[in-house]
Amino acid sequence: LIELWGKGGIGRHEVVRWKAVTHVSPSVQQQASWFWQVLEEDFDDELRGKVLQFATGSSSISWNGLKRFVIEPSNGYDRHLPSAMTCGNMLQLPRYSSRAVLEKQLRTAVEATSSFEMT
């Protein structure tokens, strides 16, 4: 089952596959660029898995892969957290002013929501 459902984390090499199936709204192009940098450089496998769980409902890329992912803008700026629509594999990012703000708010959102996981 672990092979079928994934291992519950996302390695750096899997970020490349994730990015390849992503559509980014032009209005958050900069924030999306920071998002990928944060995933690749700042977050470990477990936290990348939590980001994927937050945005898609799954903490791993299954054996048949992620087919589509969308990054769209949301209302708000630096003090707002990102949001997600898991049914559409969509992450909604406010127009953050810096990579540091995005990293902080993304970490806050995924760590807060991971405490609500059903077991």
C-alpha positions as CSV (number, residue, x, y, z in Angstrom):
1,L,0.0,0.0,0.0
2,I,2.8,2.4,0.7
3,E,4.0,2.0,-2.9
4,L,0.5,2.6,-4.2
5,W,-0.4,5.6,-2.1
6,G,3.0,7.2,-1.7
7,K,5.3,7.8,1.2
8,G,3.8,10.9,2.8
9,G,6.5,13.4,1.7
10,I,7.8,15.1,-1.4
11,G,11.5,14.8,-2.4
12,R,13.2,17.7,-4.2
13,H,13.2,15.6,-7.4
14,E,9.4,15.3,-7.2
15,V,9.1,19.1,-7.1
16,V,10.2,19.2,-10.7
17,R,7.4,16.8,-11.7
18,W,4.9,18.9,-9.6
19,K,6.1,22.1,-11.3
20,A,5.8,20.6,-14.7
21,V,2.0,20.1,-14.4
22,T,1.4,23.5,-12.8
23,H,-0.6,26.4,-14.4
24,V,0.2,29.8,-12.9
25,S,-2.0,32.8,-13.2
26,P,0.1,35.7,-14.6
27,S,-1.0,38.0,-11.7
28,V,1.0,35.8,-9.2
29,Q,3.9,34.9,-11.4
30,Q,6.4,36.3,-8.9
31,Q,4.8,34.7,-5.9
32,A,4.7,31.3,-7.7
33,S,8.4,31.7,-8.4
34,W,9.1,32.3,-4.7
35,F,6.8,29.3,-3.9
36,W,8.9,26.9,-5.9
37,Q,12.1,28.4,-4.4
38,V,10.8,27.9,-0.9
39,L,9.7,24.3,-1.6
40,E,13.1,23.4,-3.1
41,E,15.4,25.3,-0.8
42,D,13.7,25.9,2.5
43,F,11.3,23.1,3.2
44,D,12.2,19.4,3.9
45,D,10.4,16.4,2.4
46,E,7.8,16.3,5.2
47,L,6.9,20.0,5.0
48,R,6.7,19.8,1.2
49,G,4.3,16.9,1.7
50,K,2.2,19.0,4.0
51,V,2.0,21.8,1.4
52,L,0.8,19.3,-1.2
53,Q,-1.7,17.9,1.4
54,F,-2.9,21.5,2.1
55,A,-3.4,22.2,-1.6
56,T,-4.6,18.8,-3.0
57,G,-5.7,16.6,-0.1
58,S,-2.8,14.2,-0.6
59,S,0.6,14.4,1.1
60,S,2.4,12.5,-1.7
61,I,2.5,12.2,-5.5
62,S,1.0,8.8,-6.1
63,W,2.5,6.2,-8.5
64,N,0.4,7.6,-11.4
65,G,1.4,11.2,-10.6
66,L,-0.2,14.5,-10.2
67,K,-2.0,15.5,-13.4
68,R,-2.7,19.2,-12.8
69,F,-1.9,21.8,-10.3
70,V,-3.0,25.5,-10.3
71,I,-1.7,28.6,-8.6
72,E,-4.1,31.5,-8.6
73,P,-4.3,34.8,-6.8
74,S,-6.3,35.3,-3.6
75,N,-7.4,38.5,-2.0
76,G,-5.0,40.0,0.5
77,Y,-1.4,40.8,1.0
78,D,1.3,40.1,3.5
79,R,-0.8,39.5,6.6
80,H,-3.1,37.0,4.8
81,L,-2.5,33.2,4.7
82,P,-2.7,31.3,1.5
83,S,-5.8,29.2,0.8
84,A,-6.6,26.1,-1.2
85,M,-9.3,24.3,-3.1
86,T,-8.3,20.7,-2.8
87,C,-11.0,19.5,-5.2
88,G,-9.3,21.5,-7.9
89,N,-5.7,21.0,-6.8
90,M,-5.5,24.7,-6.5
91,L,-3.3,26.9,-4.2
92,Q,-4.4,30.5,-3.9
93,L,-1.6,33.0,-3.0
94,P,-2.0,36.5,-1.8
95,R,0.3,39.0,-3.6
96,Y,3.1,38.8,-1.0
97,S,5.8,41.4,-1.1
98,S,8.7,39.0,-0.6
99,R,9.9,35.4,-0.5
100,A,10.4,35.6,3.2
101,V,6.7,36.6,3.8
102,L,5.5,33.9,1.5
103,E,7.6,31.3,3.3
104,K,6.4,32.4,6.7
105,Q,2.7,32.5,5.8
106,L,2.8,29.2,3.8
107,R,4.5,27.5,6.7
108,T,1.9,28.9,9.2
109,A,-1.0,27.8,7.0
110,V,0.2,24.2,6.4
111,E,1.3,23.6,10.0
112,A,-2.0,24.9,11.3
113,T,-4.1,22.8,9.0
114,S,-2.0,19.7,9.5
115,S,-3.2,19.6,13.1
116,F,-6.8,19.1,11.7
117,E,-5.9,15.9,9.9
118,M,-8.3,13.0,10.4
119,T,-6.7,9.8,11.5
